[in-house]
Amino acid sequence: MENRIIYRDLITADLFVAIARLKHTGKRKVSTNLKEYKAIKEAEKLWEHCLEEEQNIWELEAKNWRQTEKYQKDTELYFGVGEDAD
């Protein structure tokens, strides 16, 4: 799990740096290249999507953890384990 977190942070940082470089290069030019501008906007959308998906994954992991904790504390049977077969 730790490797996944490090990899996620690396991808997020790489995407942020790429967007920052494009914006910095674009500001130094006299005229704006429409293709570069479009690429920056698409990269920003992708970055936002990645952040949203990261939040969704964290929420799912938290829900899974709470459910696991519930099953570990619950003394009742679950998933049919220990039930008598009729």
QUIGI-V463216 format. One record per helix or strand of 2 or more residues. SS is the DSSP state (@ for helix, = for strand). FROM is the first residue (numbers start at 1). TO is the last residue. Records with the same first field share a line. If there is no record, write none. Layout:
# QUIGI-V463216
SS: FROM-TO, FROM-TO
This chain:
# QUIGI-V463216
@: 2-28, 34-73
